Amino acid sequence: MGSLTISGRVNLLSVLAVAGLLLVTGLSLMKLDGVLRDEIADRTRKTVEVAHSAVAHYQAQEQLGVMTRAQAQAAALSTLRALRYGQDDYFWVNDMQPRMVMHPFSPQLEGEDLNAKTDADGVFMFREMTEVARRDGAGFVNYRWAKPGQQEPAPKVSYVQAFKPWGWVIGSGVYTDQVVATVGRAALALGGMALAVAAAMGVAGWFLGRSVAQPVVALAARMKRLADGDRTTAIPGLARRDEIGRMAGALEVFRDAAIANDRLEAEAAAQRQAAEEDRIRIEAEKARAAEEDRIAITALGQGLNAMASGDLTHRMTASVAPKAEQLKVDFNAAITQLESAMVAVVANVAAIRSGSSEISQASDDLSRRTEQQAASLEETAAALDQITATVNRTADGARQASGVAHSARDDAEGSGQVVRDAVEAMSLIEASSNQIGDIIGVIDEIAFQTNLLALNAGVEAARAGDAGRGFAVVASEVRALAQRSAEAAKEIKALISASSQQVGAGVALVGQTGEALQRIVGRVAEIDGLVAEISASAQEQATGLQQVNAAVNQMDQVTQQNAAMVEESTA
């Protein structure tokens, strides 16, 4: 269908209309044939029923005794033999054998056995008639039989009805060739009319197709010229008021749209040129911004590498874009603060290391001298045992020993003051450790600010898109370095805390030493009382008092050494 022209389609419609007309004609003829055949069959049925009624009348006469059966049958056959309808239509009678009982036009068949009788087509029509009458009581049978006075068989339809009281089959048939002739005449008439109508429709379709196709062809040619770029040639058919006119109007709209489209394409070309120039300018600006970012990232990377290597004197000195200037200032300030904090940390760590070493040595010396004092006290106790036996003889020596004991107590009390001074000095060391912890807190704050700075740099790099991807990597490294600095500060703080704990332990040991010295003072006081009590026997304890004097002198020397050591530790 897509390859047919408009005129061809109009002609096709004409052909389809003619075909439809012929189809309707054929269906009408078939309907006519059926109606005629039904009418003939119905008429035949009714006539046979009339003949059946006549035979029934004579059979009733037999029943009434008016006639014998033979008389009644003879009268009935005589009536049927003479009975006609139409031109050549008649009745016949056969029995159920079947055997012909009566035939008005073929009397030679009467009494003949009809079982072997066939028509021109070999149909055993009398067998079928008998079977229909026996089975259904009545019915139609189609066969071919010669007309009266003719030899050529013609199509015939017969209606048979059984008359059971006498065992007869009454029948009559009608030749259907008249139906064929009637239908043929009707076919000729209708066919002629159909051909005339078809010819008229064909001519009308040709003119109609031509009248539709020519304007459409003209419009198609104008469309092609319009597609080729012709915007000036007039469009045919604009004055028409039919579909062609509407198509011409649509083509005119299309032409106007094409003219407007040409104008829009020119404007679009100008806009594309302007957009291309803007793109080149934007690409140049992006390249310049990328170069500025590269310079800033390179300088920042160098500074971070130097800081990672331990060089805190490096500063960002390269010229950077205004948007990265604040990053440069913040980085240099952070490095300066970190350098100052690390210098302070190093100095305080050295001082703590030196003080801790001296405190350790002093504690060792104090412990060792305390042991020596304990040994001397043991010797003093032994000497006092000897003095007990000769207390009366050492009165003068006892008085001297009492004086020496007073001196020893004073010296021990002086040693206690020295120990308290040492405890105070260690407290100052602990305070210095706390100050160092505060400095570590400052370092941790600097690391937090550096981490925040790196986070801001990462945000700026994310805003820059692909151009800031390298800057984002460097910012991530800065954040990682800041986190490592914070972790190092926490480790230093932990070391300082451990040192403070060790200093506290030293303070506790020195305190214990002071308590031991207090106990020594008490013991010396007790010795002084004992010496007073045994003054009566001082003469006998002269030798023991000399030993006590020597032991006290030794304790005095040790105490002096302890005092000197404490003075050195506090210097």
Beta strands, then each sheet from edge to edge (+ up, - down):
strand 1: 92-95
strand 2: 100-102
strand 3: 138-146
strand 4: 153-163
strand 5: 168-175
strand 6: 392-393
strand 7: 538-538
sheet 1: 2+ 1- 5+ 4- 3+
sheet 2: 6+ 7+
end
